[in-house]
Amino acid sequence: FATDNIFDKGCCIQNVFRKEGKDFILVVVIGRGIYIRRPGFKKGRFVTNKKTVSEVIQPLDEEFGLGVPIFVFGYSKMRRCISYRSELRVPTHMVLLLGQGQSNENFIQAIGRTTFNGK
């Protein structure tokens, strides 16, 4: 990873929440694959480049329950044909920041990832 990459930014936000006495599961989706950082852990780890985000979230739901939020960070991999749901969890919030060079179609595709209900 380069310094100040998306994983570092996610970890910084997770650390701010920890200082407030809260924590969450960090999931980072980049071209190389999916990385996670569990609540209470100092380091994250590479999970896979062969599974979907939903397939990574499902066992985290089973391990931590629905009381622990999941924050998903990523770039262009967070668009077409990718769902961010598990069998029990449906996203309730999304913060989306795409640069000025992104088309309306890319914006709509990224927003749709939270509402996908296919298989």
DRENGULUM-926412 format. One record per residue: residue number from 0; residue in one letter; x, y negated, z negated of N, C-alpha, C, CB in turn. Coordinates in steps of 0.02 Angstrom, whole numbers. Each point is the difference from the previous one (the first is absolute). Glycine has a CB too. Example, Ala and Ser with C-alpha at 12.3 -4.5 7.8 and 13.67 -1.06 7.14 Angstrom:
! residues 2
<pt fidren="0" tilum="A" n_u="660" n_v="284" n_w="-390" ca_u="-45" ca_v="-59" ca_w="0" c_u="45" c_v="-60" c_w="0" cb_u="-95" cb_v="59" cb_w="-62"/>
<pt fidren="1" tilum="S" n_u="77" n_v="-112" n_w="98" ca_u="42" ca_v="-59" ca_w="-3" c_u="-39" c_v="-55" c_w="-37" cb_u="59" cb_v="32" cb_w="108"/>
This chain:
! residues 119
<pt fidren="0" tilum="F" n_u="41" n_v="60" n_w="0" ca_u="-41" ca_v="-60" ca_w="0" c_u="43" c_v="-62" c_w="0" cb_u="-90" cb_v="62" cb_w="-60"/>
<pt fidren="1" tilum="A" n_u="67" n_v="-113" n_w="93" ca_u="32" ca_v="-65" ca_w="-3" c_u="-21" c_v="-36" c_w="-64" cb_u="3" cb_v="-8" cb_w="127"/>
<pt fidren="2" tilum="T" n_u="37" n_v="-39" n_w="-150" ca_u="-18" ca_v="-39" ca_w="-59" c_u="-65" c_v="-37" c_w="12" cb_u="122" cb_v="-12" cb_w="-31"/>
<pt fidren="3" tilum="D" n_u="-163" n_v="7" n_w="-21" ca_u="-65" ca_v="-34" ca_w="4" c_u="-47" c_v="29" c_w="51" cb_u="58" cb_v="-102" cb_w="-36"/>
<pt fidren="4" tilum="N" n_u="-57" n_v="167" n_w="43" ca_u="-46" ca_v="34" ca_w="46" c_u="-68" c_v="8" c_w="-32" cb_u="97" cb_v="60" cb_w="54"/>
<pt fidren="5" tilum="I" n_u="-142" n_v="-29" n_w="-18" ca_u="-69" ca_v="8" ca_w="-24" c_u="-3" c_v="43" c_w="-63" cb_u="-40" cb_v="-11" cb_w="118"/>
<pt fidren="6" tilum="F" n_u="85" n_v="61" n_w="-125" ca_u="1" ca_v="41" ca_w="-60" c_u="22" c_v="-42" c_w="-60" cb_u="25" cb_v="103" cb_w="69"/>
<pt fidren="7" tilum="D" n_u="27" n_v="-144" n_w="-60" ca_u="22" ca_v="-45" ca_w="-54" c_u="-55" c_v="-47" c_w="-21" cb_u="117" cb_v="8" cb_w="43"/>
<pt fidren="8" tilum="K" n_u="-154" n_v="-35" n_w="5" ca_u="-54" ca_v="-46" ca_w="-16" c_u="-55" c_v="35" c_w="-39" cb_u="25" cb_v="-66" cb_w="104"/>
<pt fidren="9" tilum="G" n_u="-42" n_v="127" n_w="-84" ca_u="-49" ca_v="38" ca_w="-37" c_u="22" c_v="15" c_w="-71" cb_u="-37" cb_v="50" cb_w="107"/>
<pt fidren="10" tilum="C" n_u="101" n_v="-33" n_w="-115" ca_u="28" ca_v="14" ca_w="-67" c_u="-2" c_v="-63" c_w="-44" cb_u="74" cb_v="89" cb_w="49"/>
<pt fidren="11" tilum="C" n_u="-59" n_v="-146" n_w="-19" ca_u="-2" ca_v="-64" ca_w="-38" c_u="-71" c_v="-13" c_w="-25" cb_u="94" cb_v="-45" cb_w="69"/>
<pt fidren="12" tilum="I" n_u="-143" n_v="55" n_w="-27" ca_u="-69" ca_v="-11" ca_w="-22" c_u="-19" c_v="51" c_w="-53" cb_u="-30" cb_v="-45" cb_w="114"/>
<pt fidren="13" tilum="Q" n_u="51" n_v="107" n_w="-107" ca_u="-14" ca_v="51" ca_w="-50" c_u="32" c_v="-20" c_w="-67" cb_u="-7" cb_v="89" cb_w="90"/>
<pt fidren="14" tilum="N" n_u="68" n_v="-116" n_w="-88" ca_u="34" ca_v="-21" ca_w="-61" c_u="-37" c_v="-58" c_w="-35" cb_u="108" cb_v="37" cb_w="51"/>
<pt fidren="15" tilum="V" n_u="-136" n_v="-83" n_w="-12" ca_u="-39" ca_v="-55" ca_w="-29" c_u="-61" c_v="28" c_w="-36" cb_u="39" cb_v="-78" cb_w="91"/>
<pt fidren="16" tilum="F" n_u="-73" n_v="126" n_w="-61" ca_u="-58" ca_v="31" ca_w="-32" c_u="21" c_v="36" c_w="-63" cb_u="-56" cb_v="12" cb_w="111"/>
<pt fidren="17" tilum="R" n_u="113" n_v="22" n_w="-110" ca_u="24" ca_v="36" ca_w="-59" c_u="13" c_v="-48" c_w="-58" cb_u="52" cb_v="86" cb_w="75"/>
<pt fidren="18" tilum="K" n_u="-25" n_v="-144" n_w="-61" ca_u="12" ca_v="-50" ca_w="-53" c_u="-66" c_v="-23" c_w="-32" cb_u="103" cb_v="-37" cb_w="60"/>
<pt fidren="19" tilum="E" n_u="-157" n_v="42" n_w="-21" ca_u="-67" ca_v="-18" ca_w="-25" c_u="-33" c_v="59" c_w="-36" cb_u="-11" cb_v="-83" cb_w="94"/>
<pt fidren="20" tilum="G" n_u="46" n_v="139" n_w="-99" ca_u="-27" ca_v="59" ca_w="-33" c_u="-44" c_v="43" c_w="45" cb_u="4" cb_v="-64" cb_w="-103"/>
<pt fidren="21" tilum="K" n_u="1" n_v="53" n_w="169" ca_u="-38" ca_v="39" ca_w="49" c_u="49" c_v="32" c_w="48" cb_u="-101" cb_v="-77" cb_w="-10"/>
<pt fidren="22" tilum="D" n_u="79" n_v="128" n_w="43" ca_u="43" ca_v="33" ca_w="49" c_u="-43" c_v="29" c_w="55" cb_u="87" cb_v="26" cb_w="-88"/>
<pt fidren="23" tilum="F" n_u="-56" n_v="-9" n_w="142" ca_u="-35" ca_v="30" ca_w="56" c_u="47" c_v="46" c_w="37" cb_u="-75" cb_v="-100" cb_w="10"/>
<pt fidren="24" tilum="I" n_u="47" n_v="138" n_w="36" ca_u="39" ca_v="43" ca_w="44" c_u="16" c_v="-40" c_w="62" cb_u="-55" cb_v="107" cb_w="-45"/>
<pt fidren="25" tilum="L" n_u="119" n_v="-110" n_w="62" ca_u="22" ca_v="-37" ca_w="59" c_u="10" c_v="50" c_w="57" cb_u="55" cb_v="-89" cb_w="-71"/>
<pt fidren="26" tilum="V" n_u="-88" n_v="76" n_w="128" ca_u="8" ca_v="40" ca_w="60" c_u="24" c_v="-48" c_w="55" cb_u="-91" cb_v="85" cb_w="-35"/>
<pt fidren="27" tilum="V" n_u="146" n_v="-68" n_w="67" ca_u="27" ca_v="-42" ca_w="53" c_u="1" c_v="41" c_w="65" cb_u="71" cb_v="-68" cb_w="-83"/>
<pt fidren="28" tilum="V" n_u="-101" n_v="40" n_w="135" ca_u="-6" ca_v="34" ca_w="64" c_u="41" c_v="-38" c_w="51" cb_u="-116" cb_v="45" cb_w="-28"/>
<pt fidren="29" tilum="I" n_u="170" n_v="-14" n_w="52" ca_u="41" ca_v="-31" ca_w="51" c_u="13" c_v="51" c_w="55" cb_u="55" cb_v="-78" cb_w="-85"/>
<pt fidren="30" tilum="G" n_u="-22" n_v="58" n_w="138" ca_u="12" ca_v="45" ca_w="56" c_u="37" c_v="63" c_w="-19" cb_u="0" cb_v="-98" cb_w="72"/>
<pt fidren="31" tilum="R" n_u="44" n_v="93" n_w="-120" ca_u="41" ca_v="57" ca_w="-22" c_u="-41" c_v="52" c_w="-38" cb_u="97" cb_v="-77" cb_w="-6"/>
<pt fidren="32" tilum="G" n_u="-152" n_v="55" n_w="-25" ca_u="-41" ca_v="46" ca_w="-38" c_u="-35" c_v="-34" c_w="-58" cb_u="78" cb_v="91" cb_w="31"/>
<pt fidren="33" tilum="I" n_u="-97" n_v="-52" n_w="-81" ca_u="-38" ca_v="-25" ca_w="-58" c_u="42" c_v="8" c_w="-63" cb_u="-110" cb_v="29" cb_w="56"/>
<pt fidren="34" tilum="Y" n_u="113" n_v="-82" n_w="-94" ca_u="36" ca_v="-1" ca_w="-63" c_u="-49" c_v="-15" c_w="-56" cb_u="107" cb_v="-38" cb_w="57"/>
<pt fidren="35" tilum="I" n_u="-94" n_v="65" n_w="-117" ca_u="-42" ca_v="-16" ca_w="-57" c_u="43" c_v="-18" c_w="-60" cb_u="-90" cb_v="78" cb_w="43"/>
<pt fidren="36" tilum="R" n_u="62" n_v="-115" n_w="-88" ca_u="30" ca_v="-14" ca_w="-65" c_u="-56" c_v="8" c_w="-51" cb_u="89" cb_v="-81" cb_w="47"/>
<pt fidren="37" tilum="R" n_u="-82" n_v="130" n_w="-89" ca_u="-51" ca_v="16" ca_w="-50" c_u="1" c_v="-50" c_w="-57" cb_u="9" cb_v="122" cb_w="31"/>
<pt fidren="38" tilum="P" n_u="-65" n_v="-128" n_w="-67" ca_u="-1" ca_v="-43" ca_w="-59" c_u="54" c_v="22" c_w="-50" cb_u="-124" cb_v="-20" cb_w="16"/>
<pt fidren="39" tilum="G" n_u="160" n_v="-29" n_w="-43" ca_u="51" ca_v="14" ca_w="-50" c_u="68" c_v="20" c_w="28" cb_u="-92" cb_v="33" cb_w="-72"/>
<pt fidren="40" tilum="F" n_u="97" n_v="-19" n_w="135" ca_u="64" ca_v="21" ca_w="30" c_u="39" c_v="-62" c_w="23" cb_u="-51" cb_v="110" cb_w="36"/>
<pt fidren="41" tilum="K" n_u="118" n_v="-107" n_w="-44" ca_u="43" ca_v="-55" ca_w="22" c_u="16" c_v="5" c_w="74" cb_u="48" cb_v="-6" cb_w="-115"/>
<pt fidren="42" tilum="K" n_u="-48" n_v="66" n_w="142" ca_u="18" ca_v="9" ca_w="70" c_u="-57" c_v="32" c_w="38" cb_u="121" cb_v="10" cb_w="-31"/>
<pt fidren="43" tilum="G" n_u="-126" n_v="-28" n_w="93" ca_u="-49" ca_v="32" ca_w="44" c_u="34" c_v="57" c_w="37" cb_u="-64" cb_v="-107" cb_w="13"/>
<pt fidren="44" tilum="R" n_u="24" n_v="143" n_w="26" ca_u="30" ca_v="55" ca_w="37" c_u="-37" c_v="10" c_w="66" cb_u="36" cb_v="55" cb_w="-107"/>
<pt fidren="45" tilum="F" n_u="1" n_v="-29" n_w="155" ca_u="-28" ca_v="17" ca_w="65" c_u="-45" c_v="61" c_w="-10" cb_u="101" cb_v="-46" cb_w="63"/>
<pt fidren="46" tilum="V" n_u="-160" n_v="43" n_w="-34" ca_u="-48" ca_v="55" ca_w="-7" c_u="-2" c_v="41" c_w="63" cb_u="-67" cb_v="-67" cb_w="-81"/>
<pt fidren="47" tilum="T" n_u="53" n_v="35" n_w="138" ca_u="-10" ca_v="38" ca_w="61" c_u="-3" c_v="-45" c_w="61" cb_u="-61" cb_v="86" cb_w="-66"/>
<pt fidren="48" tilum="N" n_u="72" n_v="-57" n_w="122" ca_u="-16" ca_v="-33" ca_w="64" c_u="-46" c_v="45" c_w="40" cb_u="111" cb_v="-62" cb_w="0"/>
<pt fidren="49" tilum="K" n_u="-137" n_v="114" n_w="-31" ca_u="-42" ca_v="48" ca_w="34" c_u="-73" c_v="1" c_w="-24" cb_u="102" cb_v="68" cb_w="17"/>
<pt fidren="50" tilum="K" n_u="-116" n_v="-106" n_w="-71" ca_u="-68" ca_v="-2" ca_w="-27" c_u="-30" c_v="-69" c_w="11" cb_u="30" cb_v="88" cb_w="-86"/>
<pt fidren="51" tilum="T" n_u="-96" n_v="-90" n_w="81" ca_u="-34" ca_v="-65" ca_w="3" c_u="0" c_v="-32" c_w="-69" cb_u="-73" cb_v="41" cb_w="94"/>
<pt fidren="52" tilum="V" n_u="57" n_v="-104" n_w="-96" ca_u="-4" ca_v="-35" ca_w="-65" c_u="-53" c_v="33" c_w="-43" cb_u="38" cb_v="-108" cb_w="53"/>
<pt fidren="53" tilum="S" n_u="-94" n_v="127" n_w="-24" ca_u="-53" ca_v="33" ca_w="-38" c_u="24" c_v="65" c_w="-31" cb_u="-85" cb_v="-51" cb_w="76"/>
<pt fidren="54" tilum="E" n_u="126" n_v="88" n_w="-40" ca_u="27" ca_v="63" ca_w="-26" c_u="50" c_v="-12" c_w="-56" cb_u="-17" cb_v="52" cb_w="112"/>
<pt fidren="55" tilum="V" n_u="49" n_v="-110" n_w="-113" ca_u="46" ca_v="-17" ca_w="-54" c_u="-40" c_v="-26" c_w="-61" cb_u="91" cb_v="-28" cb_w="85"/>
<pt fidren="56" tilum="I" n_u="-144" n_v="-10" n_w="-73" ca_u="-40" ca_v="-28" ca_w="-54" c_u="-38" c_v="54" c_w="-39" cb_u="-11" cb_v="-105" cb_w="67"/>
<pt fidren="57" tilum="Q" n_u="-13" n_v="156" n_w="-32" ca_u="-42" ca_v="51" ca_w="-32" c_u="33" c_v="31" c_w="-62" cb_u="-49" cb_v="24" cb_w="113"/>
<pt fidren="58" tilum="P" n_u="110" n_v="3" n_w="-109" ca_u="30" ca_v="29" ca_w="-60" c_u="15" c_v="-53" c_w="-54" cb_u="48" cb_v="90" cb_w="72"/>
<pt fidren="59" tilum="L" n_u="-36" n_v="-152" n_w="-52" ca_u="11" ca_v="-53" ca_w="-49" c_u="-64" c_v="-13" c_w="-39" cb_u="87" cb_v="-52" cb_w="73"/>
<pt fidren="60" tilum="D" n_u="-145" n_v="54" n_w="-39" ca_u="-64" ca_v="-5" ca_w="-34" c_u="-8" c_v="55" c_w="-51" cb_u="-50" cb_v="-54" cb_w="101"/>
<pt fidren="61" tilum="E" n_u="68" n_v="115" n_w="-81" ca_u="-7" ca_v="57" ca_w="-45" c_u="47" c_v="-5" c_w="-60" cb_u="-34" cb_v="71" cb_w="98"/>
<pt fidren="62" tilum="E" n_u="94" n_v="-98" n_w="-87" ca_u="50" ca_v="-7" ca_w="-53" c_u="-16" c_v="-57" c_w="-48" cb_u="84" cb_v="46" cb_w="78"/>
<pt fidren="63" tilum="F" n_u="-104" n_v="-104" n_w="-52" ca_u="-9" ca_v="-59" ca_w="-42" c_u="-73" c_v="-19" c_w="-12" cb_u="107" cb_v="-39" cb_w="44"/>
<pt fidren="64" tilum="G" n_u="-153" n_v="65" n_w="-5" ca_u="-70" ca_v="-17" ca_w="-7" c_u="-16" c_v="-66" c_w="34" cb_u="-3" cb_v="63" cb_w="-107"/>
<pt fidren="65" tilum="L" n_u="-61" n_v="-79" n_w="108" ca_u="-23" ca_v="-59" ca_w="35" c_u="10" c_v="-64" c_w="-40" cb_u="-83" cb_v="71" cb_w="58"/>
<pt fidren="66" tilum="G" n_u="104" n_v="-65" n_w="-121" ca_u="12" ca_v="-59" ca_w="-42" c_u="64" c_v="-37" c_w="17" cb_u="-63" cb_v="58" cb_w="-88"/>
<pt fidren="67" tilum="V" n_u="106" n_v="-27" n_w="127" ca_u="63" ca_v="-32" ca_w="19" c_u="-6" c_v="-25" c_w="72" cb_u="66" cb_v="75" cb_w="-79"/>
<pt fidren="68" tilum="P" n_u="-60" n_v="-140" n_w="90" ca_u="-6" ca_v="-27" ca_w="68" c_u="58" c_v="23" c_w="44" cb_u="-60" cb_v="-99" cb_w="-46"/>
<pt fidren="69" tilum="I" n_u="47" n_v="101" n_w="111" ca_u="52" ca_v="14" ca_w="50" c_u="5" c_v="-61" c_w="45" cb_u="-22" cb_v="125" cb_w="-4"/>
<pt fidren="70" tilum="F" n_u="84" n_v="-151" n_w="10" ca_u="14" ca_v="-56" ca_w="45" c_u="39" c_v="28" c_w="59" cb_u="1" cb_v="-85" cb_w="-95"/>
<pt fidren="71" tilum="V" n_u="-25" n_v="72" n_w="155" ca_u="33" ca_v="24" ca_w="61" c_u="30" c_v="-60" c_w="36" cb_u="-80" cb_v="99" cb_w="10"/>
<pt fidren="72" tilum="F" n_u="145" n_v="-95" n_w="4" ca_u="35" ca_v="-52" ca_w="37" c_u="24" c_v="29" c_w="66" cb_u="36" cb_v="-57" cb_w="-107"/>
<pt fidren="73" tilum="G" n_u="-33" n_v="16" n_w="158" ca_u="26" ca_v="23" ca_w="64" c_u="-4" c_v="-53" c_w="53" cb_u="-33" cb_v="115" cb_w="-31"/>
<pt fidren="74" tilum="Y" n_u="55" n_v="-98" n_w="90" ca_u="-1" ca_v="-45" ca_w="57" c_u="-44" c_v="30" c_w="55" cb_u="115" cb_v="-44" cb_w="-29"/>
<pt fidren="75" tilum="S" n_u="-87" n_v="51" n_w="88" ca_u="-40" ca_v="21" ca_w="58" c_u="-27" c_v="71" c_w="-6" cb_u="69" cb_v="-76" cb_w="68"/>
<pt fidren="76" tilum="K" n_u="-40" n_v="118" n_w="-111" ca_u="-26" ca_v="68" ca_w="-10" c_u="-69" c_v="-1" c_w="-34" cb_u="117" cb_v="42" cb_w="-7"/>
<pt fidren="77" tilum="M" n_u="-139" n_v="-100" n_w="-16" ca_u="-63" ca_v="-4" ca_w="-36" c_u="-57" c_v="-19" c_w="47" cb_u="61" cb_v="-32" cb_w="-103"/>
<pt fidren="78" tilum="R" n_u="-57" n_v="54" n_w="164" ca_u="-54" ca_v="-17" ca_w="46" c_u="-34" c_v="63" c_w="25" cb_u="62" cb_v="-104" cb_w="34"/>
<pt fidren="79" tilum="R" n_u="-67" n_v="112" n_w="29" ca_u="-40" ca_v="50" ca_w="34" c_u="5" c_v="71" c_w="-27" cb_u="15" cb_v="-71" cb_w="97"/>
<pt fidren="80" tilum="C" n_u="-73" n_v="103" n_w="-104" ca_u="-6" ca_v="72" ca_w="-14" c_u="28" c_v="21" c_w="-68" cb_u="7" cb_v="18" cb_w="122"/>
<pt fidren="81" tilum="I" n_u="-2" n_v="-63" n_w="-169" ca_u="26" ca_v="18" ca_w="-66" c_u="-52" c_v="-19" c_w="-52" cb_u="120" cb_v="-17" cb_w="38"/>
<pt fidren="82" tilum="S" n_u="-134" n_v="62" n_w="-84" ca_u="-47" ca_v="-12" ca_w="-53" c_u="37" c_v="-6" c_w="-66" cb_u="-90" cb_v="62" cb_w="62"/>
<pt fidren="83" tilum="Y" n_u="64" n_v="-102" n_w="-107" ca_u="29" ca_v="-10" ca_w="-66" c_u="-49" c_v="21" c_w="-54" cb_u="70" cb_v="-94" cb_w="44"/>
<pt fidren="84" tilum="R" n_u="-103" n_v="149" n_w="-32" ca_u="-49" ca_v="26" ca_w="-47" c_u="22" c_v="69" c_w="-23" cb_u="-93" cb_v="-66" cb_w="55"/>
<pt fidren="85" tilum="S" n_u="67" n_v="87" n_w="-113" ca_u="6" ca_v="69" ca_w="-21" c_u="-70" c_v="28" c_w="-6" cb_u="110" cb_v="-22" cb_w="-62"/>
<pt fidren="86" tilum="E" n_u="-117" n_v="82" n_w="37" ca_u="-67" ca_v="29" ca_w="-7" c_u="-40" c_v="-39" c_w="-52" cb_u="44" cb_v="112" cb_w="31"/>
<pt fidren="87" tilum="L" n_u="-10" n_v="-143" n_w="-80" ca_u="-35" ca_v="-36" ca_w="-53" c_u="8" c_v="-75" c_w="2" cb_u="16" cb_v="100" cb_w="-68"/>
<pt fidren="88" tilum="R" n_u="34" n_v="-124" n_w="103" ca_u="17" ca_v="-72" ca_w="-3" c_u="-14" c_v="-34" c_w="67" cb_u="88" cb_v="25" cb_w="-86"/>
<pt fidren="89" tilum="V" n_u="-122" n_v="-81" n_w="81" ca_u="-13" ca_v="-43" ca_w="58" c_u="29" c_v="-69" c_w="-18" cb_u="-106" cb_v="65" cb_w="36"/>
<pt fidren="90" tilum="P" n_u="147" n_v="-94" n_w="7" ca_u="29" ca_v="-66" ca_w="-17" c_u="-55" c_v="-52" c_w="-14" cb_u="99" cb_v="27" cb_w="71"/>
<pt fidren="91" tilum="T" n_u="-86" n_v="-66" n_w="-123" ca_u="-47" ca_v="-53" ca_w="-18" c_u="27" c_v="-70" c_w="16" cb_u="-45" cb_v="75" cb_w="-89"/>
<pt fidren="92" tilum="H" n_u="111" n_v="-80" n_w="96" ca_u="31" ca_v="-65" ca_w="13" c_u="54" c_v="9" c_w="54" cb_u="-23" cb_v="-38" cb_w="-118"/>
<pt fidren="93" tilum="M" n_u="33" n_v="-15" n_w="156" ca_u="54" ca_v="1" ca_w="49" c_u="27" c_v="-70" c_w="9" cb_u="-51" cb_v="100" cb_w="59"/>
<pt fidren="94" tilum="V" n_u="115" n_v="-107" n_w="-61" ca_u="33" ca_v="-63" ca_w="16" c_u="37" c_v="13" c_w="65" cb_u="12" cb_v="-37" cb_w="-123"/>
<pt fidren="95" tilum="L" n_u="-25" n_v="-5" n_w="172" ca_u="28" ca_v="11" ca_w="66" c_u="35" c_v="-63" c_w="23" cb_u="-89" cb_v="85" cb_w="28"/>
<pt fidren="96" tilum="L" n_u="152" n_v="-80" n_w="-11" ca_u="37" ca_v="-56" ca_w="26" c_u="36" c_v="22" c_w="63" cb_u="14" cb_v="-50" cb_w="-115"/>
<pt fidren="97" tilum="L" n_u="-41" n_v="30" n_w="172" ca_u="33" ca_v="15" ca_w="64" c_u="25" c_v="-67" c_w="28" cb_u="-75" cb_v="102" cb_w="22"/>
<pt fidren="98" tilum="G" n_u="132" n_v="-101" n_w="8" ca_u="29" ca_v="-61" ca_w="28" c_u="-42" c_v="-30" c_w="55" cb_u="111" cb_v="44" cb_w="-30"/>
<pt fidren="99" tilum="Q" n_u="-93" n_v="-105" n_w="49" ca_u="-38" ca_v="-36" ca_w="51" c_u="2" c_v="35" c_w="68" cb_u="25" cb_v="-105" cb_w="-61"/>
<pt fidren="100" tilum="G" n_u="26" n_v="146" n_w="72" ca_u="6" ca_v="35" ca_w="64" c_u="-45" c_v="61" c_w="7" cb_u="116" cb_v="-40" cb_w="2"/>
<pt fidren="101" tilum="Q" n_u="-154" n_v="57" n_w="-54" ca_u="-43" ca_v="58" ca_w="2" c_u="-67" c_v="-17" c_w="34" cb_u="55" cb_v="44" cb_w="-104"/>
<pt fidren="102" tilum="S" n_u="-79" n_v="2" n_w="143" ca_u="-64" ca_v="-11" ca_w="34" c_u="-59" c_v="12" c_w="-47" cb_u="53" cb_v="35" cb_w="109"/>
<pt fidren="103" tilum="N" n_u="-112" n_v="-59" n_w="-89" ca_u="-61" ca_v="14" ca_w="-38" c_u="-13" c_v="75" c_w="-5" cb_u="-47" cb_v="-111" cb_w="36"/>
<pt fidren="104" tilum="E" n_u="63" n_v="147" n_w="18" ca_u="-10" ca_v="72" ca_w="-1" c_u="41" c_v="34" c_w="-55" cb_u="-23" cb_v="-4" cb_w="123"/>
<pt fidren="105" tilum="N" n_u="86" n_v="-16" n_w="-130" ca_u="42" ca_v="28" ca_w="-54" c_u="-28" c_v="-16" c_w="-68" cb_u="100" cb_v="-11" cb_w="74"/>
<pt fidren="106" tilum="F" n_u="-125" n_v="-49" n_w="-83" ca_u="-31" ca_v="-20" ca_w="-63" c_u="-60" c_v="44" c_w="-16" cb_u="40" cb_v="-118" cb_w="18"/>
<pt fidren="107" tilum="I" n_u="-84" n_v="126" n_w="31" ca_u="-61" ca_v="41" ca_w="-9" c_u="18" c_v="72" c_w="-15" cb_u="-62" cb_v="-76" cb_w="77"/>
<pt fidren="108" tilum="Q" n_u="112" n_v="103" n_w="-41" ca_u="22" ca_v="69" ca_w="-12" c_u="26" c_v="8" c_w="-71" cb_u="27" cb_v="12" cb_w="121"/>
<pt fidren="109" tilum="A" n_u="13" n_v="-59" n_w="-145" ca_u="27" ca_v="4" ca_w="-67" c_u="-55" c_v="-3" c_w="-53" cb_u="106" cb_v="-53" cb_w="41"/>
<pt fidren="110" tilum="I" n_u="-153" n_v="9" n_w="-33" ca_u="-57" ca_v="-5" ca_w="-47" c_u="-40" c_v="65" c_w="0" cb_u="-6" cb_v="-124" cb_w="18"/>
<pt fidren="111" tilum="G" n_u="-1" n_v="155" n_w="39" ca_u="-39" ca_v="62" ca_w="6" c_u="29" c_v="58" c_w="-37" cb_u="-37" cb_v="-40" cb_w="107"/>
<pt fidren="112" tilum="R" n_u="100" n_v="37" n_w="-126" ca_u="31" ca_v="56" ca_w="-35" c_u="-31" c_v="12" c_w="-68" cb_u="105" cb_v="-24" cb_w="59"/>
<pt fidren="113" tilum="T" n_u="-133" n_v="-27" n_w="-90" ca_u="-31" ca_v="10" ca_w="-65" c_u="-70" c_v="30" c_w="7" cb_u="67" cb_v="-96" cb_w="-45"/>
<pt fidren="114" tilum="T" n_u="-97" n_v="91" n_w="103" ca_u="-69" ca_v="23" ca_w="8" c_u="-7" c_v="64" c_w="40" cb_u="-33" cb_v="-118" cb_w="-6"/>
<pt fidren="115" tilum="F" n_u="88" n_v="145" n_w="29" ca_u="-2" ca_v="61" ca_w="41" c_u="-34" c_v="57" c_w="-38" cb_u="106" cb_v="-36" cb_w="59"/>
<pt fidren="116" tilum="N" n_u="-153" n_v="70" n_w="-25" ca_u="-34" ca_v="55" ca_w="-33" c_u="0" c_v="64" c_w="43" cb_u="-71" cb_v="-84" cb_w="-60"/>
<pt fidren="117" tilum="G" n_u="114" n_v="89" n_w="107" ca_u="5" ca_v="59" ca_w="43" c_u="45" c_v="53" c_w="-31" cb_u="-20" cb_v="-71" cb_w="100"/>
<pt fidren="118" tilum="K" n_u="32" n_v="122" n_w="-63" ca_u="44" ca_v="55" ca_w="-22" c_u="59" c_v="5" c_w="45" cb_u="-96" cb_v="62" cb_w="-49"/>
